[in-house]
């Protein structure tokens, strides 16, 4: 067994927690990282039986390259006796409709398509070919965007049903593996386009930091992500405990028969929490109720919890209202989820 394959098998079993016979959908772009992952996963099946399916997502952005990539993925999968499938997404339409950058829209469309395929074929896991180099770039990207501690902890080996088996492997190791075994891959020309922030980080910022500031910057970034990841795991555990202590939920039936979810924040318990846990509980509450959380709304809710008098309320996204009661704050959608704000004499944030 190749050393990389041996390492991959250990990571899957010990660090990620796969079992023999598990089904995995592999995101395969035709590039070196995903092609190496495909070959490695296929090579360990004699020692770790797995049901593999490769998925190629055509973003519609490189019509001259996509057919060749998909053809290569199909040919290799046939040789490896791995099932393969292709899905097309309209990134331009998604970017225009949701007012996103092409980079952001492509990522959202890709994951949406992969999750749809995963559900369709009942695959237990979605395997992504992110490497240690991707981790470094992601950390800098999130830092530039003002990411929280959780964001700066970087990507995880396992996030729900998504797994990143080669996250601890450097890209040059995968390239060496491909070269040693004469394995083909494609080059994605969009990785050279400097209009994308990630590419500017990869081709300009990281080399600059390495050459002009600290030759060990890459190792430092990975160590930083690993340390923050351990801290984040502890905070997640503490947040889980805090959540069940101070948050309760129920479904109320309105007069018209429509059900309405209600979340209640126990103020005496909440105000006794450490500030870091307070922010995390509110972030989870906003994600749970309205699907997104902003720093501004978290700060406004902290102020409301500390100084708000009964009856005072905040108008949040998607029609969500936070209303101070005697010993709690109730989060509801009084006019339905997604309703627009109505004229109100109470203070809005």
N, C-alpha and C positions, 0 to 999 in steps of 0.2 A: 504494500500500500504506500502511495506517495506520502511524504511527510505532511503536505498540506491537507490531503484527504484524511489522514489520521487525526490531524488537529481539528478538522471540520467535524468528524464523527464525535470526537470528545466534546466539542462545543454544543453540538446538537443534543447529545444525551445528558451531559452534566450541567451545562450552563443554561440551556434553553428548555430542556425537559421534554424532548420528543420521545415517542415510543415507537417500537417496531410496528410497521404497517401503517403509520400515519400518512395521510395524503397531503401533498404540498403543491401549491401553485407557485411556479417560479416566474417572476417578472424578467423577461429576457428581451433586451433591446437589440442584441446583435453585437454590442460593444464588448470590449475585453473583459470587464468585470463580470457582467452577467453571463457571458459565454463560459468563463472560467468556473463560475458557480454552478452552471448547468452541468458541465463535465464532471466537476468534483462530486456533486450530489449523485449523479448517475454512477460514478465509479465506486461509491461506498455501499451500493445496494447489496452486494454479497455479504457484507458484514452488518448492515443496518437496512433491512428491507423497507422501502418507501415507495409510495405510489406518487409518481411525478407527472406534472403537466406543465408545459411551458406556455406562457402567454406573451404575445408580441402586441404592443399597442401602437397603432399608426396615428400620430397626432395630426397628420395632414399638413405638416410644416415643411417637409423635405421630400417632395414627390419624386425627385431624381434618385434619392437614396433608399427610401423606405422599401420599394419592391426587392432590392438586392438584400437588404437586411432580413426581411421576412423569408426570402428564399433560402438564405443561409440557415436561419433558425429552423426552418422545416427540414432541410437536408440533414442537419446535425441531429435533430430530434429523431428522425427516421433511423439514422445510424445507431443512436443510443437506445432506441426502443422506448422513447418518451413521447407521450401524447403532446400535441401542440395545437394552439388556437390563436386567432388574430382578431382584434377588435379595433374599429376605427372610431375616432372621436373628432369633433369639430372644435378645435381650440380657438380659432379666430372668432367664432360665434359666441363661445363661452366668455371670452375676454371682453367682447363688445357688450354683451348682455349684462355681465356682472361688473363691468368697469374694472377689470383686472389687467395686470401686465401679462404678456404672452407666457412668461416664465411661470407665473403663479397659476394662470389658467391651465397650462399644460400639466402642471403637477396635480391640480384638482381633478382634471378630466382623467388623467392616467389612473389615479387611485380609485376614482369612482368606477372606471371600467374594470379594473382588476378586482375590486370587491364584488362587482356584479358577476364576473366569471367565477370567482371563488365560491359565491353562493350557489351559482348555477350548477357547478360540478361537485358541490359539497366538499370542497377541500378544507381540511382542518387549519392549514397554515398558508400564509402568503409570504414567500421568501423574496427578499430584496437584496440586491448585490452591493449595498453600501460598504465602503472600505474605511480603513483608518484615515486615508487621505480625505475622504468625503466628510469624516467626522471633524477634522481640522477646519475644513472650509465652512462647514455648517456652524461651528462654534464662532468663527469670526463673523459670519453672516448674521447670526443672531445677536452678537455683541454690537454690531453696527446698527442694528434695528432696536436696540434697547431691550433685549430679552431679559426675562426674569431668571431667578436661580434655576428654576425647572428647565427653562430654555437653554441656559448655559451648561446644563448637565449633558447636553448633546443628545444624540440618538441612542436608543437602547438596543441591546441584543434582541430583546423581546418586548414588544409593545402590543398587548392584547394578542391578536392572532397574527400580527406581523412579526416576522423574524428576520434578523440580519446576520446570517451565519459567518460572514467574512468581515464583520465590522472591526475585528482585531487584526486584520491582515492588510499589509500595505500594497498599494497598487503594483509596485514593481515586483512583488512576490508573485502576483497573479500573472503579470506579463512574462515573467521567467517560466512559470508553469506552462503557459500557453506555448512559449517558444520551445521548451524542452520536448513537448509532446506534438509539435507541429500542428497546432490547433488554430483554425481560422477565426477571425473576428472582423468586424467592420469599424470604420471610423466615422463618428457622428460629427459632421462639419459644424453643427450649432455649438459644439463645445469650444470652438475657436472664436466665436462671435463675442466681442468685448462689450456689446450693448447689454449683455446679461451680467448682473452684479456678481453672480457666483463665478463666472469666468474671469472677471477682473480680479477677484480675490485669488483665484487659482494661478493666473498667469502673471499678475502684477504684485498684489499685496503680500502674499505669502513669500515669494522670492525676495521681495524688498526687505521684509522683516528678518528673513533668514540671513541675508547678505549684509545688511546695514545695521541691524540692531542686536540679534541674538541667533547664533548658528544653531542653537538647540530649541528654537521656537516651536518646531513641529512636535517634539517630544513633550515640551511644556504644555502645549495645548491639549494633548491627549491626557496628560496627567491631571490637568485642571478639570477636564470633562469627567474623568474617572472619579476624582475626589468629590466633585459636586454631585455626581450621580449617586454616590454612597450617602451623602448628606440628604439628597432629595428622597431617597428610599426611606430614610428615617422620618423625614417630615411628612411623607405620604402616609406612613403608618400612624403618626400622631394626628394628622388631619382626619384620618378615617375615624379614629376614636372620638375626636372633637365633634365631627359631623353628627354622629349618632347621639351625642350628649346634648347638642343644642338645636338640631334641626328636626322638625316633625312635618309630616305631609299627610294630606288627605284629599279626597275628591268631594266637592260640594255640588249638589244638584240645585240649579237655579230654578226659578219659577216656571220658566219656559221648557224645563226638562233637559236643558243642556248642562253637561257636567263641566265643572271648573276646578282645576287643580289649585291647591292652596299649600304654601310652604310657610311654616312659622319658625322664626328665629328666637330662641329663648334668650332674652337680654341679660338676665343675671348670670347665666352660665357663659354666654358669649363674652361679656365684658371681663370675665376672669381669665380668659385665654390670653396667651402671649400674642403680641401684635402680629408676628409672622403667621401664627395659626389663624388669627382673625381674618387676615387677608386671604388666606388659602380657602377657608370655609366660604367666604363671600364669593370668591372666584368660582368655586365649584357650584354654589347655589345659582349664580347667574348662568353658567354653562348649562346646568340642569334645567332651568326654567325657560330661558330665552335663547339658548344655543350659542351665546357668545358673551365675553366679559371684557370690559375695558378698564384700564387703570383709573380713569376719571370716575367711573361709576363705583368702583370699589372704594375709592377715597371718599366719595360723597356718602356712601352707605356707612362707612366707619364714623363719619361725622354725625350722621343721623342717629346711629346707635349710641353715641356718646352724649349727644346734646338734645336729641329730638324729644318733643313733648307729644303726648297722645293726640292723634289726629293729624300730625304732620306727615307728609308723604313725599316720595320721589317718583317722578315719571321716568321709567327706563325704556329700553328698546322693546319693540314688538308688542306694545300695549301693556307691558308688565308694570305694576304699581307696587311700591313698598310703603306700607302704612304703619306708623307707630301705634301700638296699642298699649295697654297698661304695663305688661311685663314682656312684651314681644314685638316683633315686626312681622307683619303678614305680607306675603308676596302673592299677588293674584293678578288675573287678567279681567278686570271688571267689565270691559266691553269686548272681550274676546281676544285671543292671541292674534297679533298683527294689526290690531286697531290703531288708528292714528290718534295723536293727542287731541284732547278736547279742551276747550277753554276752562281754566280752573284758577281760582283765586289763590290756591296754595302754591308754595314755592316749588319750582322745578329746577332740576340740575341738568 
